[in-house]
Structures are given as C-alpha cells and as structure tokens.
Amino acid sequence: MNFNDDASSYANKAFEYLEKGDKENAIKNALIAIEIRPRDPDVYLDIANIYFNFSDYKLAIKYYKKAIKREVISSVTSRGFGAKWEYRRHRALNNVKNFKAYGWLGKAYREIGKLKQANKAFNKALRYAEDNNDSESIELIRLEIESLKNRSN
C-alpha cells in the first residue's frame, strides 16, 4: 500500500467536492489525507484552502499555521540527509510552500479584519518570495501589503 498515493487520492477527492460546493465531503476527505500523512505540510495547506474557499477563515488560519509549522520541521529534519544540493532544493521548495501558506494566511486574517496579523503574514510571504527571486509573487504580495495600508487609513 502506498500511503502517499492514498493521501493524494483523498486530497484530490476533497478538491472535487470543493468544486461541487460540498463542504462536508471536502473536509472529510481532506481530514483522511491528514490521517494518512500527518507530517506532510501539503495536506494541511489543502484543508486550509478548502476552509478558506468556504469562508471559514478561522479554521483556515488554524490549518495554515499547522502547514507552516510542518514546513519548518520538515526543513530541519531534511538537513540530516546529506548532499548540499538536496538541502538547497528542499529549501527552495519550502520557500515556495511557505510563501503560499503565509500569503493565504494573510488573506484569511484580512478577511476577518485582523489587519496587523495579515500584514505580518504578508511580509513573511514577501521574504520567502524574495528568497526565491520570484518577481511575480513579489509584486502580488506588495499589492496585498499596499491594499492593507489603504484599508487601514
């Protein structure tokens, strides 16, 4: 049995249910994916995005934070596996995932009116995007930060 494939299949089902507007089954399948791969930050990002899409921002925030926490753990534990290039590749992937997690975390905070926390999350996303030299993402995050400034004035 390949647990990664099983988790991916439940995650895919979750997004199929999301597209149909079926919150209960989307969440149910995403939670099964988490049970199968509890250390994988991607499954936490998946469920956070599902909650976000159903406007359940507080639960989205909870799971974005869990995804970020798991990225940090996975980054630290990967250092023991040897080759420098593997660590760099892993770090680059973590930067992309953290950029997304912090970006969406900022959006969720913005949606519930917690602009200070949103700004903090967007600034962390910006740092990860800058680390990856991702000019498109840098521009998008700067627009989000500027939008927050305008909103708080």
CNS distance restraints for C-alpha pairs under 8 A (distance, minus, plus):
assign (resid   2 and name CA) (resid   6 and name CA) 6.38 0.50 0.50
assign (resid   3 and name CA) (resid   7 and name CA) 6.04 0.50 0.50
assign (resid   3 and name CA) (resid  36 and name CA) 6.37 0.50 0.50
assign (resid   3 and name CA) (resid  37 and name CA) 7.44 0.50 0.50
assign (resid   4 and name CA) (resid   8 and name CA) 6.11 0.50 0.50
assign (resid   4 and name CA) (resid  36 and name CA) 7.76 0.50 0.50
assign (resid   4 and name CA) (resid  37 and name CA) 7.24 0.50 0.50
assign (resid   5 and name CA) (resid   9 and name CA) 6.07 0.50 0.50
assign (resid   6 and name CA) (resid  10 and name CA) 6.37 0.50 0.50
assign (resid   6 and name CA) (resid  33 and name CA) 7.50 0.50 0.50
assign (resid   6 and name CA) (resid  36 and name CA) 7.54 0.50 0.50
assign (resid   7 and name CA) (resid  11 and name CA) 6.12 0.50 0.50
assign (resid   7 and name CA) (resid  32 and name CA) 7.30 0.50 0.50
assign (resid   7 and name CA) (resid  33 and name CA) 4.33 0.50 0.50
assign (resid   7 and name CA) (resid  34 and name CA) 7.40 0.50 0.50
assign (resid   7 and name CA) (resid  36 and name CA) 5.79 0.50 0.50
assign (resid   7 and name CA) (resid  37 and name CA) 6.61 0.50 0.50
assign (resid   8 and name CA) (resid  12 and name CA) 6.02 0.50 0.50
assign (resid   8 and name CA) (resid  33 and name CA) 6.97 0.50 0.50
assign (resid   9 and name CA) (resid  13 and name CA) 6.17 0.50 0.50
assign (resid  10 and name CA) (resid  14 and name CA) 6.08 0.50 0.50
assign (resid  10 and name CA) (resid  29 and name CA) 5.16 0.50 0.50
assign (resid  10 and name CA) (resid  30 and name CA) 6.32 0.50 0.50
assign (resid  10 and name CA) (resid  32 and name CA) 6.67 0.50 0.50
assign (resid  10 and name CA) (resid  33 and name CA) 5.51 0.50 0.50
assign (resid  11 and name CA) (resid  15 and name CA) 6.47 0.50 0.50
assign (resid  11 and name CA) (resid  29 and name CA) 6.33 0.50 0.50
assign (resid  11 and name CA) (resid  30 and name CA) 5.36 0.50 0.50
assign (resid  11 and name CA) (resid  33 and name CA) 5.91 0.50 0.50
assign (resid  11 and name CA) (resid  43 and name CA) 7.15 0.50 0.50
assign (resid  11 and name CA) (resid  46 and name CA) 7.10 0.50 0.50
assign (resid  12 and name CA) (resid  16 and name CA) 6.30 0.50 0.50
assign (resid  13 and name CA) (resid  17 and name CA) 6.25 0.50 0.50
assign (resid  13 and name CA) (resid  26 and name CA) 7.14 0.50 0.50
assign (resid  13 and name CA) (resid  29 and name CA) 6.47 0.50 0.50
assign (resid  14 and name CA) (resid  18 and name CA) 6.17 0.50 0.50
assign (resid  14 and name CA) (resid  25 and name CA) 6.74 0.50 0.50
assign (resid  14 and name CA) (resid  26 and name CA) 4.00 0.50 0.50
assign (resid  14 and name CA) (resid  27 and name CA) 6.58 0.50 0.50
assign (resid  14 and name CA) (resid  28 and name CA) 7.48 0.50 0.50
assign (resid  14 and name CA) (resid  29 and name CA) 5.01 0.50 0.50
assign (resid  14 and name CA) (resid  30 and name CA) 5.50 0.50 0.50
assign (resid  15 and name CA) (resid  19 and name CA) 6.16 0.50 0.50
assign (resid  15 and name CA) (resid  26 and name CA) 6.37 0.50 0.50
assign (resid  15 and name CA) (resid  50 and name CA) 7.53 0.50 0.50
assign (resid  16 and name CA) (resid  20 and name CA) 6.48 0.50 0.50
assign (resid  16 and name CA) (resid  26 and name CA) 7.48 0.50 0.50
assign (resid  17 and name CA) (resid  21 and name CA) 6.19 0.50 0.50
assign (resid  17 and name CA) (resid  22 and name CA) 5.06 0.50 0.50
assign (resid  17 and name CA) (resid  23 and name CA) 6.95 0.50 0.50
assign (resid  17 and name CA) (resid  25 and name CA) 6.14 0.50 0.50
assign (resid  17 and name CA) (resid  26 and name CA) 4.89 0.50 0.50
assign (resid  18 and name CA) (resid  22 and name CA) 5.68 0.50 0.50
assign (resid  18 and name CA) (resid  23 and name CA) 6.22 0.50 0.50
assign (resid  18 and name CA) (resid  26 and name CA) 5.47 0.50 0.50
assign (resid  18 and name CA) (resid  50 and name CA) 6.70 0.50 0.50
assign (resid  18 and name CA) (resid  53 and name CA) 7.99 0.50 0.50
assign (resid  22 and name CA) (resid  26 and name CA) 6.12 0.50 0.50
assign (resid  23 and name CA) (resid  27 and name CA) 6.04 0.50 0.50
assign (resid  23 and name CA) (resid  50 and name CA) 7.97 0.50 0.50
assign (resid  23 and name CA) (resid  54 and name CA) 7.10 0.50 0.50
assign (resid  24 and name CA) (resid  28 and name CA) 6.10 0.50 0.50
assign (resid  25 and name CA) (resid  29 and name CA) 6.06 0.50 0.50
assign (resid  26 and name CA) (resid  30 and name CA) 6.21 0.50 0.50
assign (resid  26 and name CA) (resid  50 and name CA) 7.23 0.50 0.50
assign (resid  27 and name CA) (resid  31 and name CA) 6.05 0.50 0.50
assign (resid  27 and name CA) (resid  47 and name CA) 6.72 0.50 0.50
assign (resid  27 and name CA) (resid  50 and name CA) 7.21 0.50 0.50
assign (resid  27 and name CA) (resid  51 and name CA) 7.88 0.50 0.50
assign (resid  28 and name CA) (resid  32 and name CA) 6.41 0.50 0.50
assign (resid  29 and name CA) (resid  33 and name CA) 6.37 0.50 0.50
assign (resid  30 and name CA) (resid  34 and name CA) 6.41 0.50 0.50
assign (resid  30 and name CA) (resid  43 and name CA) 7.01 0.50 0.50
assign (resid  30 and name CA) (resid  46 and name CA) 6.96 0.50 0.50
assign (resid  30 and name CA) (resid  47 and name CA) 5.57 0.50 0.50
assign (resid  31 and name CA) (resid  35 and name CA) 6.28 0.50 0.50
assign (resid  31 and name CA) (resid  47 and name CA) 7.36 0.50 0.50
assign (resid  32 and name CA) (resid  36 and name CA) 6.33 0.50 0.50
assign (resid  33 and name CA) (resid  37 and name CA) 6.18 0.50 0.50
assign (resid  33 and name CA) (resid  38 and name CA) 7.93 0.50 0.50
assign (resid  33 and name CA) (resid  43 and name CA) 6.32 0.50 0.50
assign (resid  34 and name CA) (resid  38 and name CA) 4.86 0.50 0.50
assign (resid  34 and name CA) (resid  40 and name CA) 7.71 0.50 0.50
assign (resid  34 and name CA) (resid  43 and name CA) 5.70 0.50 0.50
assign (resid  34 and name CA) (resid  44 and name CA) 6.94 0.50 0.50
assign (resid  37 and name CA) (resid  43 and name CA) 7.35 0.50 0.50
assign (resid  38 and name CA) (resid  43 and name CA) 7.85 0.50 0.50
assign (resid  39 and name CA) (resid  70 and name CA) 6.32 0.50 0.50
assign (resid  39 and name CA) (resid  74 and name CA) 8.00 0.50 0.50
assign (resid  40 and name CA) (resid  44 and name CA) 7.28 0.50 0.50
assign (resid  40 and name CA) (resid  67 and name CA) 7.82 0.50 0.50
assign (resid  40 and name CA) (resid  70 and name CA) 6.77 0.50 0.50
assign (resid  41 and name CA) (resid  45 and name CA) 6.32 0.50 0.50
assign (resid  41 and name CA) (resid  66 and name CA) 7.40 0.50 0.50
assign (resid  41 and name CA) (resid  67 and name CA) 4.39 0.50 0.50
assign (resid  41 and name CA) (resid  68 and name CA) 6.98 0.50 0.50
assign (resid  41 and name CA) (resid  69 and name CA) 7.94 0.50 0.50
assign (resid  41 and name CA) (resid  70 and name CA) 5.22 0.50 0.50
assign (resid  41 and name CA) (resid  71 and name CA) 5.82 0.50 0.50
assign (resid  42 and name CA) (resid  46 and name CA) 6.14 0.50 0.50
assign (resid  42 and name CA) (resid  67 and name CA) 6.83 0.50 0.50
assign (resid  43 and name CA) (resid  47 and name CA) 6.42 0.50 0.50
assign (resid  43 and name CA) (resid  67 and name CA) 7.78 0.50 0.50
assign (resid  44 and name CA) (resid  48 and name CA) 6.05 0.50 0.50
assign (resid  44 and name CA) (resid  63 and name CA) 5.56 0.50 0.50
assign (resid  44 and name CA) (resid  64 and name CA) 6.68 0.50 0.50
assign (resid  44 and name CA) (resid  66 and name CA) 6.47 0.50 0.50
assign (resid  44 and name CA) (resid  67 and name CA) 5.00 0.50 0.50
assign (resid  45 and name CA) (resid  49 and name CA) 6.05 0.50 0.50
assign (resid  45 and name CA) (resid  63 and name CA) 6.70 0.50 0.50
assign (resid  45 and name CA) (resid  64 and name CA) 5.90 0.50 0.50
assign (resid  45 and name CA) (resid  67 and name CA) 5.69 0.50 0.50
assign (resid  45 and name CA) (resid 101 and name CA) 6.83 0.50 0.50
assign (resid  46 and name CA) (resid  50 and name CA) 6.30 0.50 0.50
assign (resid  47 and name CA) (resid  51 and name CA) 6.21 0.50 0.50
assign (resid  47 and name CA) (resid  60 and name CA) 7.43 0.50 0.50
assign (resid  47 and name CA) (resid  63 and name CA) 6.85 0.50 0.50
assign (resid  48 and name CA) (resid  52 and name CA) 6.08 0.50 0.50
assign (resid  48 and name CA) (resid  59 and name CA) 7.02 0.50 0.50
assign (resid  48 and name CA) (resid  60 and name CA) 4.21 0.50 0.50
assign (resid  48 and name CA) (resid  61 and name CA) 6.94 0.50 0.50
assign (resid  48 and name CA) (resid  62 and name CA) 7.57 0.50 0.50
assign (resid  48 and name CA) (resid  63 and name CA) 4.94 0.50 0.50
assign (resid  48 and name CA) (resid  64 and name CA) 5.62 0.50 0.50
assign (resid  49 and name CA) (resid  53 and name CA) 6.06 0.50 0.50
assign (resid  49 and name CA) (resid  60 and name CA) 6.58 0.50 0.50
assign (resid  49 and name CA) (resid 104 and name CA) 7.95 0.50 0.50
assign (resid  50 and name CA) (resid  54 and name CA) 6.36 0.50 0.50
assign (resid  50 and name CA) (resid  60 and name CA) 7.64 0.50 0.50
assign (resid  51 and name CA) (resid  55 and name CA) 6.25 0.50 0.50
assign (resid  51 and name CA) (resid  56 and name CA) 5.02 0.50 0.50
assign (resid  51 and name CA) (resid  57 and name CA) 6.54 0.50 0.50
assign (resid  51 and name CA) (resid  59 and name CA) 6.33 0.50 0.50
assign (resid  51 and name CA) (resid  60 and name CA) 5.05 0.50 0.50
assign (resid  52 and name CA) (resid  56 and name CA) 5.53 0.50 0.50
assign (resid  52 and name CA) (resid  57 and name CA) 5.38 0.50 0.50
assign (resid  52 and name CA) (resid  59 and name CA) 7.92 0.50 0.50
assign (resid  52 and name CA) (resid  60 and name CA) 5.30 0.50 0.50
assign (resid  52 and name CA) (resid 108 and name CA) 6.94 0.50 0.50
assign (resid  56 and name CA) (resid  60 and name CA) 6.26 0.50 0.50
assign (resid  57 and name CA) (resid  61 and name CA) 6.05 0.50 0.50
assign (resid  57 and name CA) (resid 108 and name CA) 5.28 0.50 0.50
assign (resid  57 and name CA) (resid 109 and name CA) 7.40 0.50 0.50
assign (resid  57 and name CA) (resid 111 and name CA) 7.11 0.50 0.50
assign (resid  57 and name CA) (resid 112 and name CA) 6.95 0.50 0.50
assign (resid  58 and name CA) (resid  62 and name CA) 6.41 0.50 0.50
assign (resid  58 and name CA) (resid 108 and name CA) 7.51 0.50 0.50
assign (resid  58 and name CA) (resid 112 and name CA) 7.93 0.50 0.50
assign (resid  59 and name CA) (resid  63 and name CA) 6.38 0.50 0.50
assign (resid  60 and name CA) (resid  64 and name CA) 6.07 0.50 0.50
assign (resid  60 and name CA) (resid 105 and name CA) 7.64 0.50 0.50
assign (resid  60 and name CA) (resid 108 and name CA) 6.92 0.50 0.50
assign (resid  61 and name CA) (resid  65 and name CA) 6.16 0.50 0.50
assign (resid  61 and name CA) (resid 105 and name CA) 5.79 0.50 0.50
assign (resid  61 and name CA) (resid 108 and name CA) 6.32 0.50 0.50
assign (resid  61 and name CA) (resid 109 and name CA) 7.32 0.50 0.50
assign (resid  62 and name CA) (resid  66 and name CA) 6.44 0.50 0.50
assign (resid  63 and name CA) (resid  67 and name CA) 6.12 0.50 0.50
assign (resid  64 and name CA) (resid  68 and name CA) 6.23 0.50 0.50
assign (resid  64 and name CA) (resid 101 and name CA) 5.73 0.50 0.50
assign (resid  64 and name CA) (resid 102 and name CA) 7.48 0.50 0.50
assign (resid  64 and name CA) (resid 104 and name CA) 7.55 0.50 0.50
assign (resid  64 and name CA) (resid 105 and name CA) 5.99 0.50 0.50
assign (resid  65 and name CA) (resid  69 and name CA) 6.11 0.50 0.50
assign (resid  65 and name CA) (resid 101 and name CA) 7.85 0.50 0.50
assign (resid  65 and name CA) (resid 105 and name CA) 7.67 0.50 0.50
assign (resid  66 and name CA) (resid  70 and name CA) 6.16 0.50 0.50
assign (resid  67 and name CA) (resid  71 and name CA) 6.22 0.50 0.50
assign (resid  67 and name CA) (resid 101 and name CA) 7.08 0.50 0.50
assign (resid  68 and name CA) (resid  72 and name CA) 6.40 0.50 0.50
assign (resid  68 and name CA) (resid  98 and name CA) 6.23 0.50 0.50
assign (resid  68 and name CA) (resid 101 and name CA) 6.50 0.50 0.50
assign (resid  68 and name CA) (resid 102 and name CA) 7.72 0.50 0.50
assign (resid  69 and name CA) (resid  73 and name CA) 6.40 0.50 0.50
assign (resid  70 and name CA) (resid  74 and name CA) 5.96 0.50 0.50
assign (resid  71 and name CA) (resid  75 and name CA) 5.98 0.50 0.50
assign (resid  71 and name CA) (resid  94 and name CA) 6.35 0.50 0.50
assign (resid  71 and name CA) (resid  97 and name CA) 7.79 0.50 0.50
assign (resid  71 and name CA) (resid  98 and name CA) 7.21 0.50 0.50
assign (resid  72 and name CA) (resid  76 and name CA) 6.28 0.50 0.50
assign (resid  73 and name CA) (resid  77 and name CA) 6.17 0.50 0.50
assign (resid  74 and name CA) (resid  78 and name CA) 5.98 0.50 0.50
assign (resid  75 and name CA) (resid  79 and name CA) 6.90 0.50 0.50
assign (resid  75 and name CA) (resid  90 and name CA) 7.14 0.50 0.50
assign (resid  75 and name CA) (resid  91 and name CA) 6.67 0.50 0.50
assign (resid  75 and name CA) (resid  94 and name CA) 7.12 0.50 0.50
assign (resid  78 and name CA) (resid  87 and name CA) 6.81 0.50 0.50
assign (resid  78 and name CA) (resid  90 and name CA) 7.62 0.50 0.50
assign (resid  79 and name CA) (resid  87 and name CA) 6.16 0.50 0.50
assign (resid  81 and name CA) (resid  87 and name CA) 8.00 0.50 0.50
assign (resid  82 and name CA) (resid  86 and name CA) 7.41 0.50 0.50
assign (resid  82 and name CA) (resid  87 and name CA) 7.75 0.50 0.50
assign (resid  83 and name CA) (resid  87 and name CA) 6.71 0.50 0.50
assign (resid  84 and name CA) (resid  88 and name CA) 6.27 0.50 0.50
assign (resid  85 and name CA) (resid  89 and name CA) 6.05 0.50 0.50
assign (resid  86 and name CA) (resid  90 and name CA) 6.04 0.50 0.50
assign (resid  87 and name CA) (resid  91 and name CA) 5.94 0.50 0.50
assign (resid  88 and name CA) (resid  92 and name CA) 6.09 0.50 0.50
assign (resid  89 and name CA) (resid  93 and name CA) 6.29 0.50 0.50
assign (resid  90 and name CA) (resid  94 and name CA) 6.15 0.50 0.50
assign (resid  91 and name CA) (resid  95 and name CA) 6.11 0.50 0.50
assign (resid  92 and name CA) (resid  96 and name CA) 6.46 0.50 0.50
assign (resid  92 and name CA) (resid 132 and name CA) 6.74 0.50 0.50
assign (resid  93 and name CA) (resid  97 and name CA) 6.28 0.50 0.50
assign (resid  94 and name CA) (resid  98 and name CA) 5.80 0.50 0.50
assign (resid  95 and name CA) (resid  99 and name CA) 5.87 0.50 0.50
assign (resid  95 and name CA) (resid 128 and name CA) 5.25 0.50 0.50
assign (resid  95 and name CA) (resid 129 and name CA) 7.15 0.50 0.50
assign (resid  95 and name CA) (resid 131 and name CA) 7.33 0.50 0.50
assign (resid  95 and name CA) (resid 132 and name CA) 6.84 0.50 0.50
assign (resid  96 and name CA) (resid 100 and name CA) 6.32 0.50 0.50
assign (resid  96 and name CA) (resid 128 and name CA) 7.02 0.50 0.50
assign (resid  96 and name CA) (resid 129 and name CA) 7.13 0.50 0.50
assign (resid  96 and name CA) (resid 132 and name CA) 7.46 0.50 0.50
assign (resid  97 and name CA) (resid 101 and name CA) 6.06 0.50 0.50
assign (resid  98 and name CA) (resid 102 and name CA) 5.84 0.50 0.50
assign (resid  98 and name CA) (resid 125 and name CA) 6.84 0.50 0.50
assign (resid  98 and name CA) (resid 128 and name CA) 6.82 0.50 0.50
assign (resid  99 and name CA) (resid 103 and name CA) 5.87 0.50 0.50
assign (resid  99 and name CA) (resid 124 and name CA) 7.46 0.50 0.50
assign (resid  99 and name CA) (resid 125 and name CA) 4.36 0.50 0.50
assign (resid  99 and name CA) (resid 126 and name CA) 7.09 0.50 0.50
assign (resid  99 and name CA) (resid 127 and name CA) 7.99 0.50 0.50
assign (resid  99 and name CA) (resid 128 and name CA) 5.33 0.50 0.50
assign (resid  99 and name CA) (resid 129 and name CA) 6.03 0.50 0.50
assign (resid 100 and name CA) (resid 104 and name CA) 6.06 0.50 0.50
assign (resid 100 and name CA) (resid 125 and name CA) 7.05 0.50 0.50
assign (resid 101 and name CA) (resid 105 and name CA) 5.93 0.50 0.50
assign (resid 101 and name CA) (resid 125 and name CA) 7.75 0.50 0.50
assign (resid 102 and name CA) (resid 106 and name CA) 6.03 0.50 0.50
assign (resid 102 and name CA) (resid 121 and name CA) 5.14 0.50 0.50
assign (resid 102 and name CA) (resid 122 and name CA) 6.24 0.50 0.50
assign (resid 102 and name CA) (resid 124 and name CA) 6.43 0.50 0.50
assign (resid 102 and name CA) (resid 125 and name CA) 5.03 0.50 0.50
assign (resid 103 and name CA) (resid 107 and name CA) 6.42 0.50 0.50
assign (resid 103 and name CA) (resid 121 and name CA) 6.51 0.50 0.50
assign (resid 103 and name CA) (resid 122 and name CA) 5.48 0.50 0.50
assign (resid 103 and name CA) (resid 125 and name CA) 5.41 0.50 0.50
assign (resid 103 and name CA) (resid 141 and name CA) 7.30 0.50 0.50
assign (resid 104 and name CA) (resid 108 and name CA) 6.15 0.50 0.50
assign (resid 105 and name CA) (resid 109 and name CA) 6.22 0.50 0.50
assign (resid 105 and name CA) (resid 118 and name CA) 7.09 0.50 0.50
assign (resid 105 and name CA) (resid 121 and name CA) 6.29 0.50 0.50
assign (resid 105 and name CA) (resid 122 and name CA) 7.93 0.50 0.50
assign (resid 106 and name CA) (resid 110 and name CA) 6.08 0.50 0.50
assign (resid 106 and name CA) (resid 117 and name CA) 6.99 0.50 0.50
assign (resid 106 and name CA) (resid 118 and name CA) 3.99 0.50 0.50
assign (resid 106 and name CA) (resid 119 and name CA) 6.58 0.50 0.50
assign (resid 106 and name CA) (resid 120 and name CA) 7.48 0.50 0.50
assign (resid 106 and name CA) (resid 121 and name CA) 4.85 0.50 0.50
assign (resid 106 and name CA) (resid 122 and name CA) 5.34 0.50 0.50
assign (resid 107 and name CA) (resid 111 and name CA) 6.18 0.50 0.50
assign (resid 107 and name CA) (resid 118 and name CA) 6.54 0.50 0.50
assign (resid 108 and name CA) (resid 112 and name CA) 6.64 0.50 0.50
assign (resid 108 and name CA) (resid 118 and name CA) 7.53 0.50 0.50
assign (resid 109 and name CA) (resid 113 and name CA) 6.27 0.50 0.50
assign (resid 109 and name CA) (resid 114 and name CA) 5.04 0.50 0.50
assign (resid 109 and name CA) (resid 115 and name CA) 6.52 0.50 0.50
assign (resid 109 and name CA) (resid 117 and name CA) 6.29 0.50 0.50
assign (resid 109 and name CA) (resid 118 and name CA) 4.93 0.50 0.50
assign (resid 110 and name CA) (resid 114 and name CA) 5.56 0.50 0.50
assign (resid 110 and name CA) (resid 115 and name CA) 5.40 0.50 0.50
assign (resid 110 and name CA) (resid 118 and name CA) 5.41 0.50 0.50
assign (resid 110 and name CA) (resid 148 and name CA) 7.98 0.50 0.50
assign (resid 114 and name CA) (resid 118 and name CA) 6.17 0.50 0.50
assign (resid 115 and name CA) (resid 119 and name CA) 6.00 0.50 0.50
assign (resid 115 and name CA) (resid 148 and name CA) 6.81 0.50 0.50
assign (resid 115 and name CA) (resid 152 and name CA) 7.62 0.50 0.50
assign (resid 116 and name CA) (resid 120 and name CA) 6.33 0.50 0.50
assign (resid 117 and name CA) (resid 121 and name CA) 6.19 0.50 0.50
assign (resid 118 and name CA) (resid 122 and name CA) 6.08 0.50 0.50
assign (resid 119 and name CA) (resid 123 and name CA) 6.09 0.50 0.50
assign (resid 119 and name CA) (resid 145 and name CA) 6.26 0.50 0.50
assign (resid 119 and name CA) (resid 148 and name CA) 7.03 0.50 0.50
assign (resid 120 and name CA) (resid 124 and name CA) 6.38 0.50 0.50
assign (resid 121 and name CA) (resid 125 and name CA) 6.23 0.50 0.50
assign (resid 122 and name CA) (resid 126 and name CA) 6.09 0.50 0.50
assign (resid 122 and name CA) (resid 141 and name CA) 6.33 0.50 0.50
assign (resid 122 and name CA) (resid 144 and name CA) 7.27 0.50 0.50
assign (resid 122 and name CA) (resid 145 and name CA) 6.53 0.50 0.50
assign (resid 123 and name CA) (resid 127 and name CA) 6.35 0.50 0.50
assign (resid 123 and name CA) (resid 141 and name CA) 7.84 0.50 0.50
assign (resid 123 and name CA) (resid 145 and name CA) 7.60 0.50 0.50
assign (resid 124 and name CA) (resid 128 and name CA) 6.49 0.50 0.50
assign (resid 125 and name CA) (resid 129 and name CA) 6.18 0.50 0.50
assign (resid 125 and name CA) (resid 141 and name CA) 7.18 0.50 0.50
assign (resid 126 and name CA) (resid 130 and name CA) 6.05 0.50 0.50
assign (resid 126 and name CA) (resid 137 and name CA) 7.79 0.50 0.50
assign (resid 126 and name CA) (resid 138 and name CA) 5.87 0.50 0.50
assign (resid 126 and name CA) (resid 141 and name CA) 5.97 0.50 0.50
assign (resid 126 and name CA) (resid 142 and name CA) 7.37 0.50 0.50
assign (resid 127 and name CA) (resid 131 and name CA) 6.13 0.50 0.50
assign (resid 128 and name CA) (resid 132 and name CA) 6.39 0.50 0.50
assign (resid 129 and name CA) (resid 133 and name CA) 6.16 0.50 0.50
assign (resid 129 and name CA) (resid 134 and name CA) 5.33 0.50 0.50
assign (resid 129 and name CA) (resid 135 and name CA) 7.57 0.50 0.50
assign (resid 129 and name CA) (resid 137 and name CA) 6.05 0.50 0.50
assign (resid 129 and name CA) (resid 138 and name CA) 5.64 0.50 0.50
assign (resid 130 and name CA) (resid 134 and name CA) 6.20 0.50 0.50
assign (resid 130 and name CA) (resid 135 and name CA) 7.55 0.50 0.50
assign (resid 130 and name CA) (resid 138 and name CA) 6.44 0.50 0.50
assign (resid 134 and name CA) (resid 138 and name CA) 6.09 0.50 0.50
assign (resid 135 and name CA) (resid 139 and name CA) 6.18 0.50 0.50
assign (resid 136 and name CA) (resid 140 and name CA) 6.36 0.50 0.50
assign (resid 137 and name CA) (resid 141 and name CA) 6.14 0.50 0.50
assign (resid 138 and name CA) (resid 142 and name CA) 6.13 0.50 0.50
assign (resid 139 and name CA) (resid 143 and name CA) 6.23 0.50 0.50
assign (resid 140 and name CA) (resid 144 and name CA) 6.40 0.50 0.50
assign (resid 141 and name CA) (resid 145 and name CA) 6.22 0.50 0.50
assign (resid 142 and name CA) (resid 146 and name CA) 6.07 0.50 0.50
assign (resid 143 and name CA) (resid 147 and name CA) 6.00 0.50 0.50
assign (resid 144 and name CA) (resid 148 and name CA) 6.31 0.50 0.50
assign (resid 145 and name CA) (resid 149 and name CA) 6.39 0.50 0.50
assign (resid 146 and name CA) (resid 150 and name CA) 6.32 0.50 0.50
assign (resid 147 and name CA) (resid 151 and name CA) 6.11 0.50 0.50
assign (resid 148 and name CA) (resid 152 and name CA) 6.14 0.50 0.50
assign (resid 149 and name CA) (resid 153 and name CA) 6.43 0.50 0.50
